[in-house]
Amino acid sequence: MSIPNAVPVVVEQAFSAEQIRSMSAALDAARPIMDGRERRANSIGFEALWRLNHPRPIMAAMSAFLNSRAYDFAMQQFPGGFCFLLRNCSFRYHDPASAKSHLDLHFDANFLGLGGKAVNVWVPLNDLGDGVPGLTFLGPEVDPLKLYRAWRSKRDALLAARASGPTPVNIFFDREDVQSVFREVGEAAFITPRIKAGGFVAFHQLVAHGTEVVSSVPKARGSIEFRIADPEALPEVYRARKASLAVAKTGADGRHGIEVVLTSELDAPA
């Protein structure tokens, strides 16, 4: 299974019910730490948790990933091996009462940059639908290059003004912006996969996506974002700075585990 250029891949029943319970408990353990943070209080990255000496939720989440169909999917995407981009793997709690919980359409390349492919394996911990928001993507009837070109033009202008290399940018498109670009198809410009807890949606950093706008009474939703990449072909922001990676390893006994390294160590002599 590979990721088409501009559409998400949906995999159902990738995790067992026990694994979903374990990941939900990990999210619950991380939520009090989120609440004490001023910025984006609805989420926290694995690297931040690690630095705050809270490794248990991270290890529970990655253990579930490494022992599920998500691992097989990751190896199909990166046959030579993959790593978790710890700064951009995160626990997220969507609170419909918080404006910070909703994100308009964007590309993960805002903060990952271009270069090597990075894949977001997005795991909802609640069944989507009936007020529980999923992720909205561009529909198959539209040309995704139109939005990419608009994003790239804004990004290049911002980076040229900064003259500081591949730093993160903050570019979002609301529904009206997108519909004005794709006015010939109207609401068909958007799709929102409906999956149950235990499945995942996967997409790379140049697939536009945002939080679903629900038409019924909005409800809370937990999710985990596992962003993975080839440790030898990282996205440009990771190549440009020292950051933590968790490289997937398989032991002599066949068990899957991780080794946490810094990007600077990947180029170190043996």
Phi and psi in degrees as GROMACS dihedral restraints (atoms count N, CA, C in turn):
[ dihedral_restraints ]
;  ai    aj    ak    al  type     phi  dphi    fc
    3     4     5     6     1  -123.3    20    10
    4     5     6     7     1   164.0    20    10
    6     7     8     9     1   -90.5    20    10
    7     8     9    10     1   119.4    20    10
    9    10    11    12     1   -60.4    20    10
   10    11    12    13     1   165.0    20    10
   12    13    14    15     1   -57.8    20    10
   13    14    15    16     1   -42.1    20    10
   15    16    17    18     1  -133.1    20    10
   16    17    18    19     1    11.2    20    10
   18    19    20    21     1  -126.4    20    10
   19    20    21    22     1   152.6    20    10
   21    22    23    24     1   -76.5    20    10
   22    23    24    25     1   157.5    20    10
   24    25    26    27     1  -103.3    20    10
   25    26    27    28     1   133.4    20    10
   27    28    29    30     1  -111.6    20    10
   28    29    30    31     1   125.8    20    10
   30    31    32    33     1  -122.8    20    10
   31    32    33    34     1   119.8    20    10
   33    34    35    36     1   -90.9    20    10
   34    35    36    37     1   153.3    20    10
   36    37    38    39     1    52.4    20    10
   37    38    39    40     1    46.8    20    10
   39    40    41    42     1   -84.0    20    10
   40    41    42    43     1   -27.5    20    10
   42    43    44    45     1  -119.4    20    10
   43    44    45    46     1   147.0    20    10
   45    46    47    48     1   -75.5    20    10
   46    47    48    49     1   165.0    20    10
   48    49    50    51     1   -59.9    20    10
   49    50    51    52     1   -37.4    20    10
   51    52    53    54     1   -66.4    20    10
   52    53    54    55     1   -38.5    20    10
   54    55    56    57     1   -66.6    20    10
   55    56    57    58     1   -37.9    20    10
   57    58    59    60     1   -64.9    20    10
   58    59    60    61     1   -40.6    20    10
   60    61    62    63     1   -62.1    20    10
   61    62    63    64     1   -41.2    20    10
   63    64    65    66     1   -64.3    20    10
   64    65    66    67     1   -43.4    20    10
   66    67    68    69     1   -70.0    20    10
   67    68    69    70     1   -35.1    20    10
   69    70    71    72     1   -64.5    20    10
   70    71    72    73     1   -40.3    20    10
   72    73    74    75     1   -65.2    20    10
   73    74    75    76     1   -36.9    20    10
   75    76    77    78     1   -64.1    20    10
   76    77    78    79     1   -41.9    20    10
   78    79    80    81     1   -61.7    20    10
   79    80    81    82     1   -44.3    20    10
   81    82    83    84     1   -59.4    20    10
   82    83    84    85     1   -37.6    20    10
   84    85    86    87     1   -69.3    20    10
   85    86    87    88     1   -28.7    20    10
   87    88    89    90     1   -85.0    20    10
   88    89    90    91     1   -21.9    20    10
   90    91    92    93     1   -60.8    20    10
   91    92    93    94     1   -42.0    20    10
   93    94    95    96     1   -60.9    20    10
   94    95    96    97     1   -29.5    20    10
   96    97    98    99     1   -74.1    20    10
   97    98    99   100     1   -37.3    20    10
   99   100   101   102     1   -58.3    20    10
  100   101   102   103     1   -45.2    20    10
  102   103   104   105     1   -63.0    20    10
  103   104   105   106     1   -23.0    20    10
  105   106   107   108     1   -88.1    20    10
  106   107   108   109     1     3.7    20    10
  108   109   110   111     1  -105.2    20    10
  109   110   111   112     1   139.8    20    10
  111   112   113   114     1   -76.8    20    10
  112   113   114   115     1   -37.1    20    10
  114   115   116   117     1   -97.6    20    10
  115   116   117   118     1   129.9    20    10
  117   118   119   120     1    49.8    20    10
  118   119   120   121     1    60.9    20    10
  120   121   122   123     1   -67.3    20    10
  121   122   123   124     1    -4.4    20    10
  123   124   125   126     1   -94.9    20    10
  124   125   126   127     1     4.2    20    10
  126   127   128   129     1  -152.7    20    10
  127   128   129   130     1   161.4    20    10
  129   130   131   132     1  -152.2    20    10
  130   131   132   133     1   137.1    20    10
  132   133   134   135     1   -80.8    20    10
  133   134   135   136     1   156.5    20    10
  135   136   137   138     1   -61.9    20    10
  136   137   138   139     1   -40.9    20    10
  138   139   140   141     1   -62.5    20    10
  139   140   141   142     1   -40.4    20    10
  141   142   143   144     1   -63.5    20    10
  142   143   144   145     1   -42.4    20    10
  144   145   146   147     1   -61.9    20    10
  145   146   147   148     1   -40.6    20    10
  147   148   149   150     1   -61.1    20    10
  148   149   150   151     1   -44.5    20    10
  150   151   152   153     1   -67.7    20    10
  151   152   153   154     1   -27.2    20    10
  153   154   155   156     1   -86.8    20    10
  154   155   156   157     1     8.6    20    10
  156   157   158   159     1    64.8    20    10
  157   158   159   160     1    44.3    20    10
  159   160   161   162     1  -126.7    20    10
  160   161   162   163     1    69.0    20    10
  162   163   164   165     1   -79.0    20    10
  163   164   165   166     1   -19.5    20    10
  165   166   167   168     1   -59.6    20    10
  166   167   168   169     1   -47.6    20    10
  168   169   170   171     1   -59.8    20    10
  169   170   171   172     1   -37.8    20    10
  171   172   173   174     1   -63.0    20    10
  172   173   174   175     1   -49.4    20    10
  174   175   176   177     1   -64.6    20    10
  175   176   177   178     1   -36.7    20    10
  177   178   179   180     1   -64.0    20    10
  178   179   180   181     1   -43.3    20    10
  180   181   182   183     1   -67.1    20    10
  181   182   183   184     1   -45.5    20    10
  183   184   185   186     1   -69.9    20    10
  184   185   186   187     1   -32.4    20    10
  186   187   188   189     1   -61.7    20    10
  187   188   189   190     1   -43.0    20    10
  189   190   191   192     1   -61.0    20    10
  190   191   192   193     1   -44.5    20    10
  192   193   194   195     1   -60.7    20    10
  193   194   195   196     1   -48.5    20    10
  195   196   197   198     1   -68.8    20    10
  196   197   198   199     1   -17.3    20    10
  198   199   200   201     1  -116.4    20    10
  199   200   201   202     1    33.3    20    10
  201   202   203   204     1  -135.0    20    10
  202   203   204   205     1  -178.8    20    10
  204   205   206   207     1   -67.8    20    10
  205   206   207   208     1   -16.3    20    10
  207   208   209   210     1   -63.0    20    10
  208   209   210   211     1   -35.9    20    10
  210   211   212   213     1   -63.1    20    10
  211   212   213   214     1   -45.3    20    10
  213   214   215   216     1   -60.6    20    10
  214   215   216   217     1   -41.2    20    10
  216   217   218   219     1   -62.0    20    10
  217   218   219   220     1   -44.8    20    10
  219   220   221   222     1   -60.4    20    10
  220   221   222   223     1   -40.2    20    10
  222   223   224   225     1   -70.2    20    10
  223   224   225   226     1   -28.4    20    10
  225   226   227   228     1   -68.7    20    10
  226   227   228   229     1   -35.7    20    10
  228   229   230   231     1   -74.0    20    10
  229   230   231   232     1   -36.2    20    10
  231   232   233   234     1  -131.2    20    10
  232   233   234   235     1    78.3    20    10
  234   235   236   237     1   -59.6    20    10
  235   236   237   238     1   -25.6    20    10
  237   238   239   240     1   -83.2    20    10
  238   239   240   241     1    -1.2    20    10
  240   241   242   243     1   119.8    20    10
  241   242   243   244     1   158.2    20    10
  243   244   245   246     1  -139.0    20    10
  244   245   246   247     1   164.9    20    10
  246   247   248   249     1  -134.8    20    10
  247   248   249   250     1   157.8    20    10
  249   250   251   252     1   -90.4    20    10
  250   251   252   253     1   130.3    20    10
  252   253   254   255     1   -84.7    20    10
  253   254   255   256     1    92.8    20    10
  255   256   257   258     1   -62.1    20    10
  256   257   258   259     1   -33.8    20    10
  258   259   260   261     1   -63.6    20    10
  259   260   261   262     1   -31.0    20    10
  261   262   263   264     1  -113.1    20    10
  262   263   264   265     1    13.1    20    10
  264   265   266   267     1   -90.1    20    10
  265   266   267   268     1   138.0    20    10
  267   268   269   270     1  -154.0    20    10
  268   269   270   271     1   154.0    20    10
  270   271   272   273     1   -90.9    20    10
  271   272   273   274     1   137.2    20    10
  273   274   275   276     1  -136.3    20    10
  274   275   276   277     1   137.3    20    10
  276   277   278   279     1  -121.9    20    10
  277   278   279   280     1   111.4    20    10
  279   280   281   282     1   -82.2    20    10
  280   281   282   283     1   112.6    20    10
  282   283   284   285     1  -106.0    20    10
  283   284   285   286     1   111.2    20    10
  285   286   287   288     1   -61.6    20    10
  286   287   288   289     1   -16.7    20    10
  288   289   290   291     1   -84.2    20    10
  289   290   291   292     1    -7.0    20    10
  291   292   293   294     1  -107.9    20    10
  292   293   294   295     1   126.2    20    10
  294   295   296   297     1   -64.3    20    10
  295   296   297   298     1   -25.4    20    10
  297   298   299   300     1   -69.9    20    10
  298   299   300   301     1   -15.2    20    10
  300   301   302   303     1   -79.2    20    10
  301   302   303   304     1   -18.3    20    10
  303   304   305   306     1  -101.4    20    10
  304   305   306   307     1   130.6    20    10
  306   307   308   309     1  -120.2    20    10
  307   308   309   310     1   128.2    20    10
  309   310   311   312     1   -69.0    20    10
  310   311   312   313     1   172.8    20    10
  312   313   314   315     1   -57.2    20    10
  313   314   315   316     1   136.5    20    10
  315   316   317   318     1  -157.9    20    10
  316   317   318   319     1   169.5    20    10
  318   319   320   321     1  -108.3    20    10
  319   320   321   322     1   137.9    20    10
  321   322   323   324     1   -64.9    20    10
  322   323   324   325     1   -14.5    20    10
  324   325   326   327     1   -64.1    20    10
  325   326   327   328     1   -13.2    20    10
  327   328   329   330     1   -50.7    20    10
  328   329   330   331     1   -45.0    20    10
  330   331   332   333     1  -113.7    20    10
  331   332   333   334     1   -12.0    20    10
  333   334   335   336     1   -98.7    20    10
  334   335   336   337     1   -25.1    20    10
  336   337   338   339     1    79.6    20    10
  337   338   339   340     1  -170.6    20    10
  339   340   341   342     1   -95.8    20    10
  340   341   342   343     1  -143.5    20    10
  342   343   344   345     1    79.4    20    10
  343   344   345   346     1  -136.5    20    10
  345   346   347   348     1   -63.6    20    10
  346   347   348   349     1   148.4    20    10
  348   349   350   351     1   -69.1    20    10
  349   350   351   352     1   134.3    20    10
  351   352   353   354     1  -121.0    20    10
  352   353   354   355     1   137.2    20    10
  354   355   356   357     1  -115.9    20    10
  355   356   357   358     1   129.8    20    10
  357   358   359   360     1   -94.1    20    10
  358   359   360   361     1   113.2    20    10
  360   361   362   363     1   -95.6    20    10
  361   362   363   364     1   100.7    20    10
  363   364   365   366     1   -95.8    20    10
  364   365   366   367     1   117.7    20    10
  366   367   368   369     1  -112.8    20    10
  367   368   369   370     1   105.9    20    10
  369   370   371   372     1   -76.4    20    10
  370   371   372   373     1   141.2    20    10
  372   373   374   375     1  -100.9    20    10
  373   374   375   376     1     5.0    20    10
  375   376   377   378     1  -133.2    20    10
  376   377   378   379     1   152.6    20    10
  378   379   380   381     1   -62.8    20    10
  379   380   381   382     1   133.5    20    10
  381   382   383   384     1   -84.0    20    10
  382   383   384   385     1   150.5    20    10
  384   385   386   387     1   107.1    20    10
  385   386   387   388     1   170.5    20    10
  387   388   389   390     1    54.2    20    10
  388   389   390   391     1    42.9    20    10
  390   391   392   393     1    97.1    20    10
  391   392   393   394     1   -16.0    20    10
  393   394   395   396     1   -88.0    20    10
  394   395   396   397     1   114.5    20    10
  396   397   398   399     1   -76.6    20    10
  397   398   399   400     1   139.1    20    10
  399   400   401   402     1   -97.6    20    10
  400   401   402   403     1  -152.8    20    10
  402   403   404   405     1  -109.5    20    10
  403   404   405   406     1   137.5    20    10
  405   406   407   408     1  -101.0    20    10
  406   407   408   409     1   135.8    20    10
  408   409   410   411     1  -124.2    20    10
  409   410   411   412     1   169.3    20    10
  411   412   413   414     1   -69.2    20    10
  412   413   414   415     1   139.9    20    10
  414   415   416   417     1   -75.8    20    10
  415   416   417   418     1   164.1    20    10
  417   418   419   420     1   -69.5    20    10
  418   419   420   421     1   -11.8    20    10
  420   421   422   423     1   -83.6    20    10
  421   422   423   424     1    -6.8    20    10
  423   424   425   426     1  -110.9    20    10
  424   425   426   427     1   160.1    20    10
  426   427   428   429     1   -91.4    20    10
  427   428   429   430     1   106.0    20    10
  429   430   431   432     1   -65.2    20    10
  430   431   432   433     1   -19.2    20    10
  432   433   434   435     1   -64.0    20    10
  433   434   435   436     1   -27.2    20    10
  435   436   437   438     1   -61.2    20    10
  436   437   438   439     1   -46.5    20    10
  438   439   440   441     1   -72.6    20    10
  439   440   441   442     1   -37.1    20    10
  441   442   443   444     1   -60.8    20    10
  442   443   444   445     1   -42.7    20    10
  444   445   446   447     1   -63.8    20    10
  445   446   447   448     1   -39.1    20    10
  447   448   449   450     1   -63.6    20    10
  448   449   450   451     1   -42.9    20    10
  450   451   452   453     1   -64.7    20    10
  451   452   453   454     1   -46.1    20    10
  453   454   455   456     1   -63.5    20    10
  454   455   456   457     1   -38.6    20    10
  456   457   458   459     1   -62.0    20    10
  457   458   459   460     1   -46.1    20    10
  459   460   461   462     1   -65.4    20    10
  460   461   462   463     1   -42.4    20    10
  462   463   464   465     1   -62.8    20    10
  463   464   465   466     1   -48.0    20    10
  465   466   467   468     1   -62.0    20    10
  466   467   468   469     1   -37.5    20    10
  468   469   470   471     1   -65.4    20    10
  469   470   471   472     1   -42.6    20    10
  471   472   473   474     1   -63.9    20    10
  472   473   474   475     1   -44.7    20    10
  474   475   476   477     1   -68.3    20    10
  475   476   477   478     1   -35.9    20    10
  477   478   479   480     1   -64.4    20    10
  478   479   480   481     1   -36.7    20    10
  480   481   482   483     1   -68.8    20    10
  481   482   483   484     1   -32.5    20    10
  483   484   485   486     1   -81.6    20    10
  484   485   486   487     1   -33.4    20    10
  486   487   488   489     1    53.6    20    10
  487   488   489   490     1    39.0    20    10
  489   490   491   492     1  -127.1    20    10
  490   491   492   493     1    22.6    20    10
  492   493   494   495     1    80.8    20    10
  493   494   495   496     1  -164.4    20    10
  495   496   497   498     1   -77.8    20    10
  496   497   498   499     1    68.4    20    10
  498   499   500   501     1   -89.9    20    10
  499   500   501   502     1   158.8    20    10
  501   502   503   504     1   -60.9    20    10
  502   503   504   505     1   150.0    20    10
  504   505   506   507     1  -124.9    20    10
  505   506   507   508     1   172.2    20    10
  507   508   509   510     1  -132.4    20    10
  508   509   510   511     1    79.8    20    10
  510   511   512   513     1  -120.7    20    10
  511   512   513   514     1   120.7    20    10
  513   514   515   516     1  -128.7    20    10
  514   515   516   517     1   157.0    20    10
  516   517   518   519     1  -127.6    20    10
  517   518   519   520     1   121.3    20    10
  519   520   521   522     1   -81.1    20    10
  520   521   522   523     1   172.4    20    10
  522   523   524   525     1   -59.7    20    10
  523   524   525   526     1   -36.5    20    10
  525   526   527   528     1   -66.4    20    10
  526   527   528   529     1   -39.4    20    10
  528   529   530   531     1   -57.3    20    10
  529   530   531   532     1   -47.4    20    10
  531   532   533   534     1   -69.1    20    10
  532   533   534   535     1   -43.0    20    10
  534   535   536   537     1   -65.7    20    10
  535   536   537   538     1   -27.3    20    10
  537   538   539   540     1   -71.3    20    10
  538   539   540   541     1   -29.5    20    10
  540   541   542   543     1   -74.8    20    10
  541   542   543   544     1   -37.0    20    10
  543   544   545   546     1  -116.6    20    10
  544   545   546   547     1    46.7    20    10
  546   547   548   549     1   -64.9    20    10
  547   548   549   550     1   -19.1    20    10
  549   550   551   552     1   -72.9    20    10
  550   551   552   553     1   -17.2    20    10
  552   553   554   555     1  -114.3    20    10
  553   554   555   556     1    -9.8    20    10
  555   556   557   558     1    60.6    20    10
  556   557   558   559     1  -131.9    20    10
  558   559   560   561     1   -66.6    20    10
  559   560   561   562     1   -17.9    20    10
  561   562   563   564     1   -67.2    20    10
  562   563   564   565     1    -5.5    20    10
  564   565   566   567     1   -68.0    20    10
  565   566   567   568     1   -13.9    20    10
  567   568   569   570     1  -125.0    20    10
  568   569   570   571     1   146.2    20    10
  570   571   572   573     1  -133.8    20    10
  571   572   573   574     1   149.6    20    10
  573   574   575   576     1  -135.9    20    10
  574   575   576   577     1   101.5    20    10
  576   577   578   579     1   -60.1    20    10
  577   578   579   580     1   138.0    20    10
  579   580   581   582     1  -103.8    20    10
  580   581   582   583     1   110.5    20    10
  582   583   584   585     1  -129.9    20    10
  583   584   585   586     1   161.0    20    10
  585   586   587   588     1   -97.2    20    10
  586   587   588   589     1   159.3    20    10
  588   589   590   591     1   -54.3    20    10
  589   590   591   592     1   131.7    20    10
  591   592   593   594     1   115.0    20    10
  592   593   594   595     1   -18.8    20    10
  594   595   596   597     1   -99.7    20    10
  595   596   597   598     1  -178.9    20    10
  597   598   599   600     1  -150.0    20    10
  598   599   600   601     1   160.8    20    10
  600   601   602   603     1  -118.3    20    10
  601   602   603   604     1   133.2    20    10
  603   604   605   606     1  -125.9    20    10
  604   605   606   607     1   143.0    20    10
  606   607   608   609     1  -163.4    20    10
  607   608   609   610     1   153.9    20    10
  609   610   611   612     1   -92.4    20    10
  610   611   612   613     1   179.9    20    10
  612   613   614   615     1   -74.2    20    10
  613   614   615   616     1    -4.8    20    10
  615   616   617   618     1  -111.7    20    10
  616   617   618   619     1    25.0    20    10
  618   619   620   621     1  -105.2    20    10
  619   620   621   622     1   116.4    20    10
  621   622   623   624     1   -69.5    20    10
  622   623   624   625     1   138.1    20    10
  624   625   626   627     1  -158.4    20    10
  625   626   627   628     1   161.1    20    10
  627   628   629   630     1  -160.7    20    10
  628   629   630   631     1   175.1    20    10
  630   631   632   633     1   -71.9    20    10
  631   632   633   634     1   134.2    20    10
  633   634   635   636     1   -62.3    20    10
  634   635   636   637     1   139.3    20    10
  636   637   638   639     1   -92.8    20    10
  637   638   639   640     1   111.0    20    10
  639   640   641   642     1   -87.7    20    10
  640   641   642   643     1   147.4    20    10
  642   643   644   645     1   -92.9    20    10
  643   644   645   646     1   -18.3    20    10
  645   646   647   648     1   -96.0    20    10
  646   647   648   649     1  -173.0    20    10
  648   649   650   651     1   -63.7    20    10
  649   650   651   652     1   120.4    20    10
  651   652   653   654     1   -68.6    20    10
  652   653   654   655     1   146.0    20    10
  654   655   656   657     1  -126.2    20    10
  655   656   657   658     1   163.5    20    10
  657   658   659   660     1   -72.0    20    10
  658   659   660   661     1   156.3    20    10
  660   661   662   663     1  -150.7    20    10
  661   662   663   664     1   132.3    20    10
  663   664   665   666     1   -98.0    20    10
  664   665   666   667     1   149.8    20    10
  666   667   668   669     1  -157.6    20    10
  667   668   669   670     1   162.3    20    10
  669   670   671   672     1  -128.8    20    10
  670   671   672   673     1   134.8    20    10
  672   673   674   675     1  -107.1    20    10
  673   674   675   676     1   113.7    20    10
  675   676   677   678     1  -102.3    20    10
  676   677   678   679     1   108.0    20    10
  678   679   680   681     1   -99.5    20    10
  679   680   681   682     1   125.4    20    10
  681   682   683   684     1  -126.2    20    10
  682   683   684   685     1   157.8    20    10
  684   685   686   687     1  -158.7    20    10
  685   686   687   688     1   170.6    20    10
  687   688   689   690     1   -79.3    20    10
  688   689   690   691     1   121.1    20    10
  690   691   692   693     1   -62.9    20    10
  691   692   693   694     1   -16.4    20    10
  693   694   695   696     1   -97.8    20    10
  694   695   696   697     1     0.3    20    10
  696   697   698   699     1  -145.5    20    10
  697   698   699   700     1    66.9    20    10
  699   700   701   702     1   -78.7    20    10
  700   701   702   703     1   154.3    20    10
  702   703   704   705     1   -61.9    20    10
  703   704   705   706     1   157.2    20    10
  705   706   707   708     1   -63.1    20    10
  706   707   708   709     1   -34.3    20    10
  708   709   710   711     1   -64.6    20    10
  709   710   711   712     1   -34.8    20    10
  711   712   713   714     1   -72.8    20    10
  712   713   714   715     1   -31.2    20    10
  714   715   716   717     1   -71.8    20    10
  715   716   717   718     1   -23.5    20    10
  717   718   719   720     1   -91.4    20    10
  718   719   720   721     1    -6.9    20    10
  720   721   722   723     1  -143.9    20    10
  721   722   723   724     1   163.8    20    10
  723   724   725   726     1   -81.2    20    10
  724   725   726   727     1   120.5    20    10
  726   727   728   729     1  -143.1    20    10
  727   728   729   730     1   163.9    20    10
  729   730   731   732     1   -94.0    20    10
  730   731   732   733     1   136.8    20    10
  732   733   734   735     1  -124.5    20    10
  733   734   735   736     1   149.4    20    10
  735   736   737   738     1  -114.6    20    10
  736   737   738   739     1   103.2    20    10
  738   739   740   741     1   -83.4    20    10
  739   740   741   742     1   127.1    20    10
  741   742   743   744     1   -70.2    20    10
  742   743   744   745     1   131.9    20    10
  744   745   746   747     1  -129.7    20    10
  745   746   747   748     1   150.8    20    10
  747   748   749   750     1  -120.2    20    10
  748   749   750   751     1   122.2    20    10
  750   751   752   753     1   -77.6    20    10
  751   752   753   754     1   173.9    20    10
  753   754   755   756     1   -61.1    20    10
  754   755   756   757     1   -24.5    20    10
  756   757   758   759     1   -87.1    20    10
  757   758   759   760     1     2.7    20    10
  759   760   761   762     1    86.0    20    10
  760   761   762   763     1    -0.3    20    10
  762   763   764   765     1   -81.0    20    10
  763   764   765   766     1   143.5    20    10
  765   766   767   768     1   -93.1    20    10
  766   767   768   769     1   136.4    20    10
  768   769   770   771     1  -145.8    20    10
  769   770   771   772     1  -166.5    20    10
  771   772   773   774     1  -133.9    20    10
  772   773   774   775     1   157.8    20    10
  774   775   776   777     1  -128.2    20    10
  775   776   777   778     1   120.3    20    10
  777   778   779   780     1   -85.8    20    10
  778   779   780   781     1   125.2    20    10
  780   781   782   783     1  -135.4    20    10
  781   782   783   784     1   163.1    20    10
  783   784   785   786     1   -94.2    20    10
  784   785   786   787     1   150.0    20    10
  786   787   788   789     1   -58.3    20    10
  787   788   789   790     1   -33.2    20    10
  789   790   791   792     1   -64.4    20    10
  790   791   792   793     1   -24.2    20    10
  792   793   794   795     1   -79.9    20    10
  793   794   795   796     1   -18.5    20    10
  795   796   797   798     1   -65.7    20    10
  796   797   798   799     1   -29.9    20    10
  798   799   800   801     1   -97.9    20    10
  799   800   801   802     1     2.3    20    10
  801   802   803   804     1   -70.1    20    10
  802   803   804   805     1   146.4    20    10
  804   805   806   807     1   -66.7    20    10
  805   806   807   808     1   149.0    20    10
